[in-house]
Amino acid sequence: MNTARSQNRPDDNPWVLSTRELARRPGNQRTVARTVPAPSGDAEIGLTGVITVPGGSDVELDVSLESVTEGVYVAGTADARLAGECSRCLEPIGEDVQVRIGELFAYPDSVTEETTDADEIPRLVDERIDLTQAVRDAIVTELPMAPLCREDCPGLCVECGERWADLPSDHGHETLDPRWAALRERLPSTD
């Protein structure tokens, strides 16, 4: 068995789908519903250090592959669980996201393949498509740049760093003008 070839089989990477049964006949269609592990490490989906789909967590794919004249059009949804931290209070947050996918994968030697750059429209390689980048693009465009645990999150106290939501309503810090600090040391304490 050729190990290089077996490493590229769709079964080895659940994000890669075979289009062989579509036979390059426009109108042929099939649906795929599967759960795939989210990429990890440098390939993690999301905004690193802000909010991501944790590596190895489940991503639910429900897509339709349709053969068209210039390639295979993939349409459907991807569902994932996001994890990150609130940009105001730094509390862990998690939420579900569902994104729509609509992507044409160009056939080799098609007019689309010849007239577009590879970074504009993805290509079929050996009658296979890799959905990783299409799903990544769809999810990242839906992510908040500054995720919040709740819309009215008050954030952190700038003096002590505690969450305002956990502090009493009368919480405060005495601030003394540094020019008067020497006088304070000379006055008796009123505590």
DOBA-858736 format. One line per field, with one value per atom (N, C-alpha, C): x, y, z; residue in three letters. Coordinates in Angstrom, 1 decimal, padded with zeros to 4 digits. Layout:
N
px <- X;...
py <- Y;...
pz <- Z;...
resn <- ALA;...
// end
This chain:
191
px <- 000.9;000.0;000.9;000.6;001.3;000.9;001.9;001.5;001.3;002.0;001.7;000.3;-000.2;-001.5;-002.6;-002.3;-003.2;-003.4;-002.3;-002.4;-003.3;-003.6;-004.4;-005.8;-006.2;-007.5;-008.5;-009.7;-010.7;-011.0;-010.8;-011.1;-010.1;-008.9;-007.8;-008.0;-008.7;-009.0;-010.5;-011.2;-012.7;-013.2;-012.3;-012.7;-012.6;-012.0;-011.9;-013.0;-013.7;-014.8;-014.5;-014.9;-014.7;-015.9;-015.6;-016.6;-016.7;-016.0;-016.0;-017.3;-018.3;-019.6;-020.4;-020.0;-020.7;-020.4;-019.2;-018.8;-018.8;-018.5;-018.4;-019.7;-020.8;-022.0;-022.9;-023.0;-023.8;-025.2;-025.6;-026.9;-026.8;-025.7;-025.5;-025.3;-025.9;-025.8;-025.8;-025.1;-025.2;-025.1;-025.5;-025.5;-024.5;-023.9;-023.0;-023.3;-023.5;-023.7;-022.7;-021.8;-020.8;-020.3;-019.7;-019.1;-017.6;-016.9;-015.4;-014.8;-013.5;-012.8;-012.3;-012.4;-011.9;-010.4;-009.8;-008.3;-007.7;-006.5;-005.9;-004.5;-003.9;-002.6;-002.7;-001.8;-001.7;-002.9;-003.5;-004.7;-006.0;-006.0;-007.3;-008.1;-009.4;-010.4;-010.8;-010.6;-011.0;-010.0;-010.2;-009.3;-008.4;-007.2;-006.4;-006.2;-006.4;-006.4;-007.6;-008.6;-009.9;-011.0;-011.3;-012.4;-012.2;-012.3;-012.0;-012.9;-012.8;-013.4;-012.3;-012.4;-011.3;-010.9;-009.6;-009.0;-009.6;-010.0;-010.5;-012.0;-012.6;-014.1;-014.8;-016.1;-016.9;-017.4;-017.3;-017.9;-018.9;-020.1;-021.2;-021.3;-021.0;-021.2;-022.4;-023.2;-024.4;-024.4;-023.8;-023.6;-024.2;-024.4;-024.8;-023.7;-023.3;-022.3;-023.0;-022.9;-023.6;-022.6;-022.6;-021.7;-022.3;-021.5;-021.9;-020.9;-021.1;-020.2;-018.8;-018.5;-017.1;-016.5;-017.3;-016.7;-017.8;-017.6;-018.6;-018.9;-020.2;-020.7;-021.1;-020.6;-020.9;-021.7;-022.9;-023.8;-024.3;-024.4;-024.9;-024.6;-024.4;-024.1;-023.0;-022.4;-021.5;-021.8;-021.9;-022.2;-021.0;-020.7;-019.6;-019.8;-019.0;-019.1;-017.8;-018.0;-016.9;-016.5;-015.3;-014.8;-013.8;-013.9;-013.0;-013.1;-012.8;-013.0;-013.6;-014.4;-015.0;-013.9;-014.1;-013.1;-013.1;-014.1;-014.2;-013.8;-014.3;-014.1;-013.2;-012.8;-011.9;-012.5;-013.8;-014.5;-014.6;-014.5;-014.6;-016.0;-016.1;-017.4;-017.5;-018.6;-018.9;-020.2;-020.2;-021.5;-021.5;-022.7;-022.8;-022.9;-022.3;-022.4;-022.8;-023.7;-024.0;-023.7;-023.0;-022.7;-023.1;-023.4;-023.8;-022.5;-022.5;-021.3;-021.9;-021.2;-021.6;-020.3;-019.7;-018.4;-018.3;-017.8;-017.5;-016.1;-015.9;-014.6;-014.4;-013.4;-013.2;-012.6;-013.1;-012.4;-011.1;-010.1;-008.9;-009.2;-008.5;-008.6;-010.0;-010.7;-011.9;-011.6;-012.6;-012.4;-012.2;-013.0;-012.8;-011.4;-010.9;-009.6;-008.5;-008.7;-007.7;-007.8;-009.0;-009.1;-009.2;-009.0;-009.0;-007.7;-007.4;-006.3;-006.8;-005.9;-006.2;-006.8;-006.3;-006.8;-008.2;-008.7;-010.0;-011.1;-010.8;-011.7;-010.9;-011.3;-010.6;-010.7;-009.9;-009.8;-010.1;-010.6;-010.7;-009.3;-008.9;-007.6;-007.9;-007.6;-007.8;-009.3;-010.2;-011.6;-012.0;-011.3;-011.6;-011.6;-012.4;-012.5;-012.2;-011.5;-011.2;-012.0;-012.9;-013.8;-013.2;-012.0;-011.5;-011.5;-010.9;-010.8;-012.2;-013.1;-014.4;-015.1;-015.0;-015.7;-015.0;-013.6;-012.9;-013.3;-013.3;-013.7;-015.1;-016.1;-017.4;-017.5;-016.8;-016.9;-016.2;-015.0;-014.2;-015.0;-015.7;-016.4;-017.6;-018.1;-019.2;-018.7;-017.4;-016.9;-016.9;-017.3;-017.2;-015.7;-015.3;-013.9;-013.6;-014.7;-014.6;-015.7;-015.6;-016.7;-017.0;-018.3;-018.7;-019.5;-019.4;-020.2;-021.6;-021.9;-023.2;-023.1;-024.1;-024.0;-023.6;-024.1;-023.9;-022.8;-021.8;-020.7;-020.0;-019.9;-019.2;-017.7;-017.1;-015.7;-015.0;-013.8;-013.0;-012.7;-012.6;-012.2;-010.8;-010.5;-009.2;-008.2;-008.7;-007.8;-007.4;-008.3;-008.0;-008.0;-008.6;-008.7;-009.8;-010.6;-011.7;-012.9;-013.7;-014.9;-015.9;-016.4;-017.4;-018.6;-019.0;-020.2;-020.1;-018.9;-018.7;-018.5;-018.4;-018.1;-019.4;-019.4;-020.6;-020.8;-022.0;-022.3;-021.6;-021.2;-020.4;-018.9;-018.5;-017.0;-016.4;-015.2;-014.5;-013.1;-012.3;-010.9;-010.6;-010.1;-009.7;-008.5;-008.6;-007.5;-007.0;-005.8;-005.2;-004.3;-004.4;-003.6;-002.1;-001.2;000.2;000.8;000.4;001.0;000.6;-000.5;-000.9;-000.5;000.2;000.6;001.4;002.4;003.3;002.4;001.4;000.6;-000.2;-000.7;-001.4;-000.6;000.7;001.5;001.7;001.5;001.7;000.4;-000.8;-002.1;-002.4;-003.1;-003.5;-004.5;-004.5;-005.4;-006.8;-007.9;-009.3;-010.0;-009.3;-009.9;-010.6
py <- -001.2;000.0;001.2;002.2;003.5;004.3;004.5;005.3;006.8;007.4;008.8;008.9;008.0;008.1;007.8;006.9;006.6;007.8;008.6;009.7;010.8;010.8;011.8;011.3;010.1;009.7;010.5;010.7;011.5;010.9;009.6;009.0;009.4;009.8;010.2;011.6;012.4;013.8;014.0;014.1;014.2;015.5;016.5;017.7;017.6;016.5;016.3;015.4;015.9;015.1;014.7;013.5;013.0;013.5;013.8;014.3;013.3;012.1;011.2;010.7;010.5;010.0;011.0;012.3;013.3;013.2;012.6;012.3;013.5;014.7;015.9;016.1;015.7;015.9;016.9;018.1;019.2;018.7;019.0;018.6;017.4;016.6;015.6;016.2;015.6;016.1;015.1;015.4;014.5;015.3;014.8;015.5;014.8;015.6;015.0;015.6;014.8;015.3;014.5;015.2;014.5;015.5;014.8;015.6;015.4;016.6;016.5;017.3;016.9;017.6;018.9;020.0;021.3;021.2;021.9;021.9;022.5;022.2;022.7;023.4;023.9;024.6;025.8;025.9;027.1;027.1;026.0;025.9;026.2;026.5;026.7;027.7;027.5;028.4;029.5;030.7;031.8;032.9;033.7;034.8;034.4;034.0;033.4;034.4;033.9;034.6;035.4;035.4;036.1;035.2;034.5;033.5;032.6;031.3;030.3;029.1;028.2;026.9;026.1;025.6;024.9;023.6;023.5;022.3;021.0;020.2;018.9;018.8;020.0;020.0;019.7;019.3;018.9;020.1;019.9;020.8;020.0;020.4;019.6;020.2;019.4;019.8;019.2;020.0;019.5;020.3;019.6;020.3;019.5;020.2;019.6;019.9;018.9;019.0;018.9;019.9;019.8;020.1;019.2;019.3;020.4;021.4;022.4;022.5;023.3;023.3;023.5;024.4;024.9;024.2;023.4;022.7;022.1;022.1;021.6;022.7;023.0;024.0;023.3;023.9;023.3;024.4;023.9;024.8;024.1;024.8;024.1;024.9;024.2;024.9;024.1;024.9;024.3;024.9;024.0;024.3;024.0;025.0;024.7;025.5;025.1;025.8;026.6;027.9;028.8;028.9;029.2;029.4;030.6;031.4;032.5;033.2;034.5;035.2;036.6;037.1;038.4;039.5;040.4;041.4;042.5;042.5;043.5;043.0;041.8;041.3;040.0;039.5;038.3;037.0;037.0;035.7;034.8;033.5;032.5;032.6;032.5;032.5;031.4;030.9;029.9;030.2;030.0;030.1;029.3;028.9;028.2;029.1;028.7;029.4;028.5;029.0;028.3;029.2;028.8;029.6;028.9;029.7;029.2;029.2;028.1;027.9;027.9;028.6;028.6;028.9;027.8;027.9;027.1;027.6;026.9;026.4;025.1;024.5;024.2;024.9;024.8;023.5;023.0;021.8;022.2;021.2;021.5;021.7;022.6;022.9;023.6;024.1;024.8;026.2;026.9;028.4;029.1;028.7;029.4;029.2;028.0;027.7;028.5;028.7;029.4;030.9;031.4;032.9;033.5;032.6;033.1;032.6;033.4;032.9;031.9;031.0;030.0;030.5;031.7;032.3;032.9;033.1;033.6;032.5;031.4;030.3;029.0;028.2;027.0;026.0;025.0;024.1;022.6;021.8;020.4;019.8;018.9;018.2;016.8;016.1;014.6;014.3;015.0;014.9;015.0;015.8;016.0;017.5;017.8;019.2;019.2;020.2;020.4;021.5;021.3;022.3;023.1;022.8;023.5;025.0;025.5;027.0;027.6;027.0;027.5;027.7;026.7;026.8;027.8;027.8;028.8;030.3;030.5;031.9;032.2;031.3;031.6;031.9;031.1;031.3;032.6;032.8;034.0;035.3;035.3;036.6;036.8;035.8;035.9;036.2;036.1;036.3;037.7;038.0;039.4;039.7;040.9;041.3;041.5;041.9;042.0;041.3;040.0;039.2;039.6;039.6;040.0;038.8;038.7;037.7;038.1;039.4;040.0;041.4;041.9;043.2;044.3;044.3;045.4;045.0;044.2;043.8;045.1;045.3;046.5;046.4;045.2;045.1;044.9;045.4;045.3;046.7;046.7;047.9;048.2;049.5;049.8;049.9;050.0;050.1;048.8;047.9;046.6;045.4;045.6;044.5;043.5;043.7;042.8;043.1;042.0;042.2;043.1;044.2;045.0;044.2;043.2;042.4;041.7;041.4;040.7;041.7;042.9;043.9;044.5;045.0;045.7;047.0;047.5;048.7;049.9;049.9;051.0;050.9;050.0;049.7;051.0;051.3;052.5;052.5;053.3;053.5;054.9;055.2;056.6;057.0;058.1;058.6;059.9;060.0;061.2;061.8;063.1;063.9;063.7;063.3;063.0;064.2;065.4;066.6;066.7;066.1;066.1;064.9;063.9;062.7;062.9;063.8;064.1;064.6;065.4;065.9;064.7;063.8;062.7;061.9;061.7;061.0;061.7;063.0;063.7;063.8;063.6;063.7;062.4;062.5;061.2;060.5;059.2;058.4;058.5;058.6;058.7;057.3;056.3;055.0;054.5
pz <- 000.0;000.0;000.0;-000.8;-000.9;000.3;001.2;002.4;002.1;001.2;000.8;000.3;-000.5;-001.0;000.1;001.0;002.1;003.1;003.2;004.1;003.6;002.3;001.7;001.4;001.9;001.7;002.5;002.0;002.8;004.2;004.3;005.6;006.7;006.2;007.2;007.7;007.0;007.5;007.3;008.4;008.4;007.7;007.6;006.9;005.4;004.9;003.5;003.0;001.9;001.4;-000.1;-000.4;-001.8;-002.6;-003.9;-004.8;-006.0;-005.8;-006.9;-007.4;-006.5;-006.9;-007.7;-007.6;-008.4;-009.9;-010.2;-011.5;-012.5;-012.0;-012.8;-013.7;-013.2;-014.0;-013.3;-013.9;-013.3;-012.9;-011.7;-011.2;-010.2;-010.3;-009.3;-007.9;-006.9;-005.6;-004.5;-003.4;-002.3;-001.0;000.1;001.4;002.3;003.2;004.2;005.5;006.5;007.9;008.7;009.3;010.2;011.2;012.3;013.3;013.2;013.1;012.9;014.1;014.4;015.5;015.0;015.8;015.4;015.4;014.4;014.4;015.7;016.0;017.2;016.9;017.9;017.8;016.9;016.0;015.1;014.1;013.9;013.0;013.7;015.0;015.7;015.1;015.1;014.4;015.4;015.1;015.9;016.0;017.1;017.4;018.6;018.3;019.4;020.5;021.7;022.9;023.3;022.4;022.6;022.7;021.5;021.5;020.3;020.6;019.6;019.7;018.7;018.8;019.3;020.6;021.2;020.3;020.1;019.4;019.9;019.0;019.3;019.7;019.9;020.2;018.9;019.1;018.0;017.1;015.8;014.8;014.0;014.0;013.3;011.9;010.9;009.5;008.9;008.2;007.5;006.2;005.2;003.9;002.7;001.6;000.4;-000.6;-001.4;-002.4;-003.8;-004.6;-005.9;-007.0;-008.0;-009.1;-010.1;-010.4;-011.3;-012.4;-013.4;-014.6;-014.3;-013.4;-013.1;-011.8;-011.1;-010.0;-009.1;-007.8;-006.8;-005.9;-005.8;-004.9;-003.6;-002.5;-001.2;-000.4;000.1;000.8;002.1;003.2;004.4;005.6;006.7;008.0;008.7;009.6;010.6;012.0;012.9;014.3;015.2;016.1;017.0;018.3;019.3;020.6;020.7;021.1;021.2;022.7;022.9;024.3;024.3;025.3;025.4;026.7;026.7;028.0;027.7;028.6;028.5;028.3;027.4;027.2;028.2;029.1;030.2;031.5;031.9;033.2;033.2;032.1;031.9;032.4;032.6;033.0;031.8;032.0;030.9;030.3;029.0;028.4;027.4;027.1;026.0;025.4;024.1;023.4;022.1;021.7;020.4;019.3;018.1;016.9;015.8;014.9;013.7;012.5;011.5;010.4;009.1;008.1;006.8;005.9;005.2;004.3;002.8;002.0;000.5;-000.2;-000.8;-001.4;-002.7;-003.8;-005.0;-005.0;-005.2;-005.3;-006.8;-007.4;-008.9;-009.3;-010.4;-011.0;-011.6;-011.6;-012.3;-013.8;-014.4;-015.9;-016.2;-015.2;-015.6;-015.9;-016.5;-016.7;-015.4;-014.4;-013.1;-012.5;-012.6;-012.1;-012.9;-014.2;-015.0;-014.8;-014.4;-014.3;-012.9;-011.9;-010.5;-009.8;-008.8;-007.9;-006.9;-006.5;-005.6;-004.3;-003.9;-002.6;-002.8;-004.0;-004.3;-004.2;-004.9;-005.0;-004.8;-003.8;-003.5;-004.7;-004.7;-005.8;-005.3;-006.2;-005.9;-006.2;-005.3;-005.5;-005.4;-006.5;-006.6;-006.3;-006.8;-006.6;-005.1;-004.4;-002.9;-002.6;-001.6;-001.2;000.3;000.8;002.2;002.7;003.6;004.1;005.3;005.7;006.9;006.7;005.6;005.4;005.2;004.5;004.3;005.6;006.5;007.8;008.7;008.6;009.4;009.0;007.7;007.2;007.7;007.6;008.0;009.5;010.3;011.8;012.2;011.7;012.1;011.8;010.6;010.3;011.2;012.0;012.9;014.3;014.6;016.0;016.4;017.6;018.1;018.4;018.0;018.3;019.8;020.5;022.0;022.6;022.8;023.4;024.8;025.2;026.5;027.2;028.5;029.2;029.2;029.2;029.1;028.5;027.9;027.2;028.2;029.4;030.4;031.4;031.0;031.9;032.3;033.7;034.2;034.1;033.9;033.8;035.2;035.3;036.5;037.1;038.4;039.2;038.8;038.4;037.9;039.1;040.3;041.4;042.0;042.1;042.8;041.8;040.6;039.6;039.9;040.8;041.1;040.1;039.9;039.0;039.7;039.0;039.6;040.0;039.2;039.5;040.8;041.3;042.6;043.7;043.5;044.6;045.1;046.4;046.9;046.2;046.2;045.5;046.0;047.3;047.8;047.7;046.9;046.7;046.2;046.7;046.2;046.9;046.3;046.8;047.1;048.2;048.5;047.7;047.0;046.3;046.9;047.1;047.7;046.8;046.6;045.8;046.3;045.4;045.9;046.6;046.3;046.9;048.3;048.8;050.2;051.0;050.3;051.0;052.2;052.2;053.3;054.5;054.3;055.4;056.0;055.2;055.7;056.8;056.5;057.4;058.7;058.8;060.0;060.8;060.1;060.8;061.5;062.7;063.4;062.5;062.6;061.8;062.4;061.5;062.0;061.8;061.6;061.4;062.6
resn <- MET;MET;MET;ASN;ASN;ASN;THR;THR;THR;ALA;ALA;ALA;ARG;ARG;ARG;SER;SER;SER;GLN;GLN;GLN;ASN;ASN;ASN;ARG;ARG;ARG;PRO;PRO;PRO;ASP;ASP;ASP;ASP;ASP;ASP;ASN;ASN;ASN;PRO;PRO;PRO;TRP;TRP;TRP;VAL;VAL;VAL;LEU;LEU;LEU;SER;SER;SER;THR;THR;THR;ARG;ARG;ARG;GLU;GLU;GLU;LEU;LEU;LEU;ALA;ALA;ALA;ARG;ARG;ARG;ARG;ARG;ARG;PRO;PRO;PRO;GLY;GLY;GLY;ASN;ASN;ASN;GLN;GLN;GLN;ARG;ARG;ARG;THR;THR;THR;VAL;VAL;VAL;ALA;ALA;ALA;ARG;ARG;ARG;THR;THR;THR;VAL;VAL;VAL;PRO;PRO;PRO;ALA;ALA;ALA;PRO;PRO;PRO;SER;SER;SER;GLY;GLY;GLY;ASP;ASP;ASP;ALA;ALA;ALA;GLU;GLU;GLU;ILE;ILE;ILE;GLY;GLY;GLY;LEU;LEU;LEU;THR;THR;THR;GLY;GLY;GLY;VAL;VAL;VAL;ILE;ILE;ILE;THR;THR;THR;VAL;VAL;VAL;PRO;PRO;PRO;GLY;GLY;GLY;GLY;GLY;GLY;SER;SER;SER;ASP;ASP;ASP;VAL;VAL;VAL;GLU;GLU;GLU;LEU;LEU;LEU;ASP;ASP;ASP;VAL;VAL;VAL;SER;SER;SER;LEU;LEU;LEU;GLU;GLU;GLU;SER;SER;SER;VAL;VAL;VAL;THR;THR;THR;GLU;GLU;GLU;GLY;GLY;GLY;VAL;VAL;VAL;TYR;TYR;TYR;VAL;VAL;VAL;ALA;ALA;ALA;GLY;GLY;GLY;THR;THR;THR;ALA;ALA;ALA;ASP;ASP;ASP;ALA;ALA;ALA;ARG;ARG;ARG;LEU;LEU;LEU;ALA;ALA;ALA;GLY;GLY;GLY;GLU;GLU;GLU;CYS;CYS;CYS;SER;SER;SER;ARG;ARG;ARG;CYS;CYS;CYS;LEU;LEU;LEU;GLU;GLU;GLU;PRO;PRO;PRO;ILE;ILE;ILE;GLY;GLY;GLY;GLU;GLU;GLU;ASP;ASP;ASP;VAL;VAL;VAL;GLN;GLN;GLN;VAL;VAL;VAL;ARG;ARG;ARG;ILE;ILE;ILE;GLY;GLY;GLY;GLU;GLU;GLU;LEU;LEU;LEU;PHE;PHE;PHE;ALA;ALA;ALA;TYR;TYR;TYR;PRO;PRO;PRO;ASP;ASP;ASP;SER;SER;SER;VAL;VAL;VAL;THR;THR;THR;GLU;GLU;GLU;GLU;GLU;GLU;THR;THR;THR;THR;THR;THR;ASP;ASP;ASP;ALA;ALA;ALA;ASP;ASP;ASP;GLU;GLU;GLU;ILE;ILE;ILE;PRO;PRO;PRO;ARG;ARG;ARG;LEU;LEU;LEU;VAL;VAL;VAL;ASP;ASP;ASP;GLU;GLU;GLU;ARG;ARG;ARG;ILE;ILE;ILE;ASP;ASP;ASP;LEU;LEU;LEU;THR;THR;THR;GLN;GLN;GLN;ALA;ALA;ALA;VAL;VAL;VAL;ARG;ARG;ARG;ASP;ASP;ASP;ALA;ALA;ALA;ILE;ILE;ILE;VAL;VAL;VAL;THR;THR;THR;GLU;GLU;GLU;LEU;LEU;LEU;PRO;PRO;PRO;MET;MET;MET;ALA;ALA;ALA;PRO;PRO;PRO;LEU;LEU;LEU;CYS;CYS;CYS;ARG;ARG;ARG;GLU;GLU;GLU;ASP;ASP;ASP;CYS;CYS;CYS;PRO;PRO;PRO;GLY;GLY;GLY;LEU;LEU;LEU;CYS;CYS;CYS;VAL;VAL;VAL;GLU;GLU;GLU;CYS;CYS;CYS;GLY;GLY;GLY;GLU;GLU;GLU;ARG;ARG;ARG;TRP;TRP;TRP;ALA;ALA;ALA;ASP;ASP;ASP;LEU;LEU;LEU;PRO;PRO;PRO;SER;SER;SER;ASP;ASP;ASP;HIS;HIS;HIS;GLY;GLY;GLY;HIS;HIS;HIS;GLU;GLU;GLU;THR;THR;THR;LEU;LEU;LEU;ASP;ASP;ASP;PRO;PRO;PRO;ARG;ARG;ARG;TRP;TRP;TRP;ALA;ALA;ALA;ALA;ALA;ALA;LEU;LEU;LEU;ARG;ARG;ARG;GLU;GLU;GLU;ARG;ARG;ARG;LEU;LEU;LEU;PRO;PRO;PRO;SER;SER;SER;THR;THR;THR;ASP;ASP;ASP
// end
